[in-house]
Amino acid sequence: MIDHISIAVRDLGASAAFYQRLLAPLGLRRLVERAATVGFGKTYPELWLNLRPGMPPVASDTGCHYCLRARDEAAVRDFHAAALAAGGSSDGAPGPRQGERTRYYGAFIRDLDGNRIEAANFPRPG
């Protein structure tokens, strides 16, 4: 249903390098680079970083987060580890979670600006 998302960042160069590392385990790569935006995706840009140099850090209590699908639990763990290695912070270590209708495996991180990003792997219906 959702085609793409845009995330505001204060330092486009640093954020693009950060996201390049943590999105790789999810199969997303840098596809588009412009002066004030960078797009990541598999075949077309699904996640955009947009430069907002005057933006204050994102408040921790906004309630907003972005969830990205992972192909398996290992990709969730690799996403989390890559984010921490690139300067992000953990906002929920990899592990099982109870969603509204199903259990899943996920991890949460905060990017360099405080945006909350989740990677999740959902069980296949069986």
N, C-alpha and C positions, 0 to 999 in steps of 0.2 A: 504494500500500500504506500509506503513512504519511498520516494524516489531518491532523495539525497538529503543530507543535513549540512548545515554551516555552523562553524564554531569560531567565535571571535577570539583573537589572540593579540597580545601586545607586541611580540617580537616574532615576525613571520619566519625569519631565518632559523632561529632557535627552535621554534615550534614545529616547523617543517621537518627539521632533523629529528626531533623527538618523536613525532608521529610516524615518520618513515620507519623508525626502529620498532615501535610497538604495533604498527599495523601489518608489518611483514608476516608475522605468524598467522594472521587472519587472511592472508592472501591478497591484501591490498597494497598497491604500489603507487608511487607518485606519477601522475599522468599529465598534469597541467601545471605550468608555472607562469604566473603573471606578476606584475609589480606589487599588487596588494592582495593576491590570493594564490593558494596552491590547492590543487584537487587530487585526491587519492581515490583509487578504485581498482576493480578487476578489469573491466573493459571500457568503462566510462566513469567519470568522477562521481562518486557516491558520498564522499566526505570532503567538504571544503573547509580550509582555514582562511579566515578573512582578517586582514590586518586592521586593528583598532588600537593605535599606539597610545591614546589617552585613556584607555579603559582601566578602571581600577581592578584589582584582583577579584575574582568571582567569590562571592560570599559562600561560606560552607553550608548555609541553611537555605539555599534557594529552592531546594527540592527538585531541581532539574538534573537529569543525567541522560547520557546517550548510551544505548546498548547496541553492541555490534555482535553479530553471530560468529561463532568459532566452529570449525569443522569437527573438533574433538576436544577432550579435556586437556590434552597436551598443549594445544594451541592457546587455551585459556591461560595455562601456567606460563607459557612462553611470552604471551602478551604482558602479563603482570610483571614477570622478571625483566623484560625489555624496558618497560616503563620505569621501573625502579633504577635500572642501570643507566637510563638516560636522564635522570634527575627528577622524575615524578615521585609521587608518594602513594603509598597503599591506602586505600579507603575500604578495604575488604579483601583479605587474602583469598586465593583460589580455594574453592571448596563447594560442597553441595549446598543448594539453597532451595527454599520452598517458595515457589511462585504462587500466583493466584489460582492456577489450575493444574500445575504440574511441578514436579521437582526438576531442578536443572543444576548444572555445574557452572559457576561463574566467579568472576573477580572484578573488583572495582579499583580504579586508580584516580588520582587527581593529576591533571597535566600541569605544565609550568605556570598556568594562569589560575589554577584552581577549578577548572572544568572537571566534572565527574564523568568518567568514561567507564563503561562496563563491557566485558567480553563474556559471552554466555554460550554454552553448548546445551541444547535441549535434546532429551531422549527421543529417539525415533518411535513413532507409534508402532505397536506390535501386537 
